[in-house]
């Protein structure tokens, strides 16, 4: 038992029940695969503008808020609170959400600023559940 309570068994990685680690076979991302800096919301003022003036959809694991932008291309910001979780769990969730944005949503969302806020339940969700949730959100808007 960890200092913050029971630590759930990993679903992926070398310590998972099946022992597979999908990240071992993966190389580094090329420049074309990375999430460019111009596609990210990093400033507090940008995040606050979207959270205060944008539309909001509450999903099972995430809160998604979006607003039009002047950039002409979609930009994404992440808010992943600690919720008494370890840095490892927080960073894993952050990496999953960035990857979902990059692969599934970045090319399909119009010129919006999108802020994805991870709720406490997101820490227990798998990659597929998060993907399905975000794709369903995107389909509703189409």
C-alpha positions in Angstrom: 0.0 0.0 0.0 1.4 3.4 -1.0 1.4 6.5 1.2 -1.8 7.7 -0.6 -3.7 4.4 -0.4 -3.8 1.3 -2.5 -2.1 1.5 -5.9 -4.0 -0.2 -8.7 -2.3 -2.8 -10.7 -1.0 -1.5 -14.0 -3.0 -2.4 -17.1 -0.1 -1.8 -19.5 3.7 -1.8 -19.3 6.2 -4.3 -18.1 4.4 -4.9 -14.8 1.0 -5.6 -16.4 -0.6 -9.0 -16.0 0.3 -10.1 -19.6 3.8 -8.6 -19.3 3.6 -6.7 -22.6 5.0 -3.2 -23.0 3.7 -1.5 -26.2 6.0 1.5 -25.5 9.2 -0.6 -25.9 8.6 -1.2 -29.6 7.7 2.5 -30.2 10.5 4.8 -31.4 10.6 8.5 -31.0 8.2 10.7 -32.8 9.3 12.5 -36.0 8.8 16.2 -36.4 5.6 15.6 -38.5 4.1 13.4 -35.7 4.8 15.7 -32.8 2.2 18.1 -31.5 3.6 21.4 -32.7 3.8 24.3 -30.2 1.5 26.4 -32.3 -1.2 23.7 -31.8 -1.1 23.9 -28.0 -2.7 26.3 -25.5 -0.1 26.9 -22.8 -0.8 30.4 -21.4 -3.1 30.7 -18.4 -5.0 33.5 -20.1 -5.8 31.3 -23.1 -7.0 28.5 -21.0 -9.1 30.9 -18.8 -10.7 32.5 -21.9 -11.9 29.1 -23.2 -13.1 28.0 -19.8 -15.0 31.2 -19.2 -16.4 31.9 -22.7 -16.5 28.6 -24.5 -19.1 25.8 -24.7 -18.8 22.9 -22.3 -19.6 19.2 -22.5 -19.3 17.0 -19.5 -18.3 13.4 -20.4 -17.9 10.3 -18.1 -14.1 10.9 -17.6 -13.5 14.3 -19.1 -14.8 17.8 -19.3 -14.3 19.3 -22.8 -14.6 23.0 -23.4 -14.1 24.7 -26.7 -14.3 28.2 -28.2 -13.6 29.7 -31.6 -10.1 31.1 -32.1 -8.4 33.5 -34.5 -5.5 31.2 -35.3 -7.4 29.4 -38.1 -6.3 25.9 -36.8 -7.3 23.9 -33.7 -5.3 24.2 -30.5 -5.5 22.1 -27.4 -4.8 22.6 -23.8 -4.8 20.0 -21.0 -5.6 20.3 -17.4 -4.8 17.2 -15.4 -5.2 17.8 -11.7 -3.3 15.7 -9.1 -6.4 14.2 -7.3 -4.0 12.5 -4.9 -2.5 10.5 -7.7 1.2 9.9 -8.4 3.2 11.8 -11.0 3.5 8.6 -13.0 -0.3 8.3 -13.2 -0.7 12.0 -14.1 1.9 11.9 -16.8 0.5 8.7 -18.3 -3.0 10.3 -18.5 -1.5 13.4 -20.0 0.4 11.4 -22.6 -2.8 9.4 -23.5 -4.8 12.6 -24.0 -2.1 14.3 -26.1 -1.9 11.2 -28.3 -5.6 11.0 -28.7 -5.7 14.6 -29.7 -2.8 14.3 -32.1 -4.1 11.1 -33.8 -7.8 11.3 -33.7 -9.0 14.9 -33.2 -6.5 17.5 -34.4 -7.3 17.1 -38.1 -11.0 17.0 -37.6 -11.8 19.9 -35.3 -12.3 23.3 -37.0 -10.5 26.4 -35.8 -11.2 26.0 -32.1 -9.4 26.2 -28.9 -10.2 23.0 -27.0 -9.5 22.5 -23.3 -9.6 19.0 -22.0 -10.0 18.8 -18.2 -9.4 15.3 -16.8 -11.9 14.3 -14.0 -10.9 12.0 -11.2 -12.5 9.1 -13.1 -10.1 9.5 -16.0 -7.2 8.1 -14.0 -9.0 4.7 -14.0 -10.0 4.8 -17.7 -8.2 2.9 -20.4 -6.9 4.4 -23.6 -9.9 2.9 -25.6 -12.5 4.3 -23.2 -11.0 7.8 -23.5 -10.8 7.5 -27.3 -14.4 6.4 -27.6 -15.5 9.2 -25.3 -13.6 11.9 -27.3 -14.7 10.5 -30.7 -18.4 10.5 -29.5 -18.0 14.1 -28.4 -16.6 15.0 -31.8 -19.4 13.1 -33.6 -22.1 15.0 -31.7 -20.7 18.3 -32.9 -20.6 17.3 -36.6 
